[in-house]
Amino acid sequence: MRKTRVLIVDDHTIVRDGISSLLALAGDIEVVGEAANGREGLEKVSKLLPDVVLMDISMPIMGGLEAIPRIRKEFPETKILVLTQYDDKEHVFPAIQAGANGFISKMAASSELTSGVRAVAAGESYLSPAIAKMFVDDYQRVAPIEAKGDPYKELTDREREMLKLVVEGYKSRQIADMLAITPKTVEAHKASLMKKLGIHSNLELVKYALRRGIISL
């Protein structure tokens, strides 16, 4: 049976060693390389072509949030599982927006790590239970407010198209090129849809899109 090939990207040697030793106990997972930051991780991905990258967020030279979209763009077949000490929504949502396939806290049980690696390698998304609960709690907090009215119905077809492209991570220039319009027009549509939805940041926009099923994990 072919083993799942994993690259570990973390700036702490002792953490990399610990993760490597843990994954070595799983008969179907093989650690093929390690990197100390996002830039080194990119180089290792190009050489090793791992199935899964275990990616920390906060690292010197290049952090995970910068490295993740570059890996997804250049090596779309490689899956990314974020493994970090940060498990708050200020870090979880940006990581998912950047293109991560899953998110696990370093405080999670060791069994979650192997489960997460196997899940994303199989093309699934994975959130450790504590983080999944945070998504549910956040949804339940906001959903009753949104139930009073559906501002999404007020969006034009172009604004709905714009919303999907923005939350998928495309920049204004890229969207302008795809839709054959100017970046200024893109920004005008974006401002309009955010006003209609009562949203004031890209992070809130991503959360809204997740709740509505416009994008998925």
Disulfide bonds with the S-S distance in Angstrom:
none
